[in-house]
Amino acid sequence: MTSKENNTLLRGAFVLGKGEKLLQDNPRAIVREIFWSHGVTQREISDRTKIPQQTVSRLVNSLFEDGLVRTSCGSGKASSGLEPNPQYAYCYGLSILLDAIAVALMNFKGEVVATAHVSLDDMGISSVLNKAVKLAQDMATEHGINEERVLGIGVGISGFFSSSDGKMNTHHAIEEWAEINIAETVAEAFLLPTWVVNDGTGAAAGEGIAGVGRKYKNFVYFFVSSAFGGGLINNGDMIRGTHGNAGELGDMLPAKLYSHPNLKLLERILLKHGVDVPSMYRLNEVFDPEWPGVDEWIYKVQDSFDLVATASSALLDSQAIIIGGHIPTKLAEKVIPRIDVYAQFRRGAKRPMPEIVCAGVTDCPVAVGAATLPLRDWFL
């Protein structure tokens, strides 16, 4: 979901053209190829987009002069291999968690410039936005970011969209955020174009640009956090669904039949075994796969992972299933070899199976993903 004021809130470094677009169709197709394939040549762009090479050359020169792209080899010639100019634009990402927030700063190349995670006693709107704005301003100052080159802000939050009016049914721990227009509220605080997704979709979006997901055009992202959800990437783009709720993988699991593979269950099992852990959002920093209770959690959630992985593979025929969210990498590595994706065995073979891999973005994954939203909407 987006703020209705996005076009009017666009900063001075960016000018809308025909059709209220930052780039017209052909230049955008070229930027898209350069973004996804750093070092791509003009000939390769022409082959992939079917835009005549003479037109590609003219448009690349224009993009070069406007500062959107640069050479990847430092030759200074637009005819060389190309990549996005990281300094052309920057985006913020805000993750509203259950007892904390995270802010990320990303450049135009899709690189994470900075992240910050702060626990809060008060998760009300005013408290969250005041802290988030201050964190973003501090990042801009520390890294010398020209605020006129901030393209927008994305928000990732736990919950599901109630309808198409931008309101969400959020987790009870962030009650004040329920049933308000989150995009408009955040846009008013930051005075920036604003986009909102649920946390699983946001994390998947970030993994597709800044993580191992960049290797795959199609993947299913398992978001393991306080709850279990997910996100879907098809041909590099987010699948949002009719109301923005695509990827609610947890709803595949009847609660009375299957244990949901979430970190709240892990916390309860660890505490039963005398292991007191910090916030689940920082668990990756201290996790020990040999803690008593870890194998018990895996045993309880094994069938759940099998069912959702099988359903995801059968329905979407994805290249990969990526285990991410706030699950510790060492725990994901222990879970993955035990996941069994069922498929019929016929004529000595199964249908192609997805790779199952650990997420690459482990620091503030939802905020990082939220920061990709302005790039995706305006340029990709």
N, C-alpha and C positions, 0 to 999 in steps of 0.2 A: 504494500500500500504506500502511497505517496502523498505528500502535502499538496494541496491545491495551489499553493503559493510558490511552487518550485521555480517556475520561470521568472517570477518577479524577484525572487531571492538570489538569483544567480549573481555571483560576484563580478566585479568589473573586468577581470581578465578574460571573461568568456562572453561571446556575443552570439545570440541566437540568429539564425538565418531563416531562409525560406521554410515554411511549415513548422516554425518554432523548433528547429533542430540546430544543434551545435555543428553537426556535419551532415552533408547531404549523402545520398545512398552510396555513390561510388567512393568518395573519400573515406566514408565510414567502413566500407568493405576492405579498403586498403589498410586502414588503421587496425582493423580486427586481425588481419593476417599478420601484420607486424607485431601486434601484441602477443599473439599465441605462438609465433615462430620467430623468436629473436634471431637476427642475422639473415633473415629472408631477403632475397634479391628481387629486383623489379621484375625480372623474367619469371621468377617463381610466382610472384603475386599475380601477374597477368595470366599464367597458366591456371592458377587456382580459382581466380575470380571471373575469368573469361572477359575481363576488361582489356581492350586493345592496349598493347604495350606502349604505344605513343601517348595514349591517355593516362596510363599509369605513370609514365615519366613526368608528364606535366603536373599531375596531381601530387606526386611525391615531392617534386620541387616546391610546390606550394605549401605542403605540410612541413617540409624542411624549413622553409623561410618563416613559417608561423610558429615554429618551435615545438611541434607535436612529436616529431621523430628526429632521430640522429643516426649517424653511422655506428655500427657496432665494432668497427675496427679503428676508429679514430682518424680516418683519412680526410674527413670533412667533405666528402663528395656524396651527393645523394644517390649516385649510381652504385655505391658500395652496399654491403649487407646492412640492413636497417634494424633498428630497435626503437621502442618508445623513449622519448626524452623524459626521464624520471622527474625533472623539475618543472615540467609543463603544468602539472596539476597535482593536488593532494586531496585526500579524503579522510574524514574521521569515521570511526566506527564506535558505537556505544553498545555495550552489552549490559542489560539490566537483569541481574541474577537475583537469587532469593535473599541474600544478605550482603551483597557486594555489587560493585559495578566494575567494568573494565572499559578502557578507552584505547583504541588503536589509531595509529597514523600511517597511511599508506601513500606511496607515490604513484605517478602515472604509469610506471613500469610494472606495478603490481607487487612491489617490494614493501615489506613492513619496515617502517622507519623507527617506530617506537610503540611500546605498549605500557599500560599501567593498570594495576588491579588494586582496588581499595575496598576493604570491608566497611560496611556502614551499619550503624545501629538503627537508623531511620531510613527506610526505603520509600518514603513518601515522595511525591513528585518534586516538591521544592528542594528537599534535601539532595535527591539524586541529581537534578539538573544543575544546581549550584556547584556541586562537586565536579560534575562532568565538564561543565564549561571551564572551570578553573584548571582541570587536568589538561584539557585540549589547549588552552592558552599557554600553559607551561610548556607543553610539547612544542608548540609553534615557536615560542621564544628560544627554547634550548636548541632547536635544529634550524633556526633562522628561516622559518617558513614565511613567505609573503602571504598574508591572509587573503589578498585579492586572488590568489591562485588556489584557494580551497574550493573544491568543486561542490562539496556537499557532505552530508553525514547520513550514515545508515544506522539503524537501530535493530538489535536482536533481543527478543524478550520471550520468556517462557509463557506459553499459552496458545490458544487457537483463535482465529478470527471468527467473530460471531456472525458477521455478514460482510457486505461489500462497502460498508461505511467507515472502515478504518478502525473500528473498535475491536478490542480483544477480550476474551474471557481468560484472564491471567490466573496464575497460581495464587492461592489464598495468601501467601507470604508477601505478595506485592499487590494487595487488594486495591490500593488507591489508583493503580494503573488500569483497573478493569473498567471496561465500558466507557472509556474516553477516546477521543481521536488522538492517538499517540503521535502520529506524524505531525499534526498541526501543533501539538503541545511542544514537541522538541524543536520544530522549526522556529517557533516563536522565541525559544530560549537561545538558540544558536544563531538565528537569522541566516540560516542556510537551507538550501533545498534538502529535503529529508525523505528517506525511505524506511519502511518498517517491514520486517519479516519475523517469523517465529525463530527460536534459537536453533533448532535443528537445521532448518533451511539456510540460516545465516552461516552456520559452521560449515555446511556442505559447500556453500558459495566460496568461502574463504579457502577451503581445501582445494577447490578446483583452480584457484589462481596462485596461491602461495604455498601449497603443500604437494604431497605426492599425487593428489588428484589431477594435477596438471598433465600427468602422463596419460590420463584416460579421458576420452570424450564422453563416455557414459559410465556413471557409477552410482551406486546406492551408498549413502553415508549413514552409518549407525551412530546415533548421538546418544552416548551413555553418560548420564549426569545424574541429577537428583531424580529425574524420571528417564524413561527410555523413549526416544523418538528418532527422527531422521530427516534426511533431505535427499532429493533426487536431482541428478545432473544428466542432461541429455544433450549431446552434441555441444557440450561446453556451457549450455544455458541451464539456469534453474527451471525446474518444473514447479510451478506454484499452485496449479489446480484452480478450480472455479473460485474458491473463496480465499486462497492463499494458504490452505492447510494440507497440501500434498506432502507426503512423507511422514504421516502420523503412524509410524511403524508399531508403536506400542499398542494401538487399537487392534492389531492382528492377534493379540494375546488375551484370551478370556482370563480375567483375573483369578477366577476360582480354579482354573486348570493349569495355568502357567505362572511361574514367578517372573516378574518383570526384571530384566537385567539392568538394574540401576544402582547407583552408588549409595543411596540411602539403605538399601538392603545390605550392601557390603559393610557399611558403618555399623549396623546393628549386629552383624555376625562377628565382626572384629571386636567390638566392645564386649560381647559375650565371652570372647577368648582373652579378654584383658588387654587388648590393643587399643589404645586411645589415639585417634588420628586427628590431624588438623582439618581445616575446611576442605571439603571435597574438591574445591576449585584449585587447591594447591597440593593435592594428594600426590600428583606425579613427582613432586620434588623429594618426597620422603618414602615412597612406597617400597616395600620389601616383599617380593613374591613368595618368600618363605614364611611370612607371618602366619600364625595359626588362624584358620578360618578362611584363608584365601581359596583353598581347594573346595571347601564346603560351599562357598558362594558360586564357584564355577559349576559344581555339581548341580546346584539348585537351578541355575539359569541355562544350563547346557541345551536342554530341549527347546527353550525359548529362542536361543540363537539359531539353532538348527531350523526351526519352523520359519522364522522371519527370513533367514538367508535363502531357504528353499523357495519361499513365496516370491521374494524379490527377484531371484534369478529366473524363475519360471515366468513371471509377469513381464519383466523389463529386459531380459536377455542382456544384462549389463556386462561391461568389461571387468568391473571390479566391485567388490564390497569393501568399504573402508571403515574400520572401527575407530571411532574418534569421540569427540566431546571432551569430557573431563576425566575419562578413564586413564589411569596410568599406562604408559606405553608398555612397561614390563608385564602388566596384567593382560593387556590386549595380546601381547606376544604369547602368553601362556594359554589364552582362550582360543586363538585362531587355529592351531593345529587340531583342535577337538571339534571344530564346527563341521558338521556333515551336511552337505548340500545334496539333497536327493534328486536323482534323475533316472529315468528309465534306461536300462541297458539293452541296446538293440543292435544286432549284427556286430557284436563285439565292441561296441563303443557307446558312450554317453554323448549327449549334446555338449557343446563347448561350455565349460564351467567358468564362472568369474574368478579372478584372483581375489584372495582375501588378504588385506594388508592393513598395517597400522597407519593412522593419520600422521601426516608430517607437521601439521600446525598443532602444537600442544600448549602454547602460551597464549592465553586469551582467545581461544578459537572463535567464539561467537563475535567478539568485537572485531577481530581481523576479518571475518566474513562479512560483517555489516559494513566495513569500510570499502568492500568491493562493490557495493550496490550502486553508488553514483557512477563509477566507471562502467559497470555493466549496462546501466540504463542509458547513459549519454553516448557511449562510444562503442560498446561491444554488442 
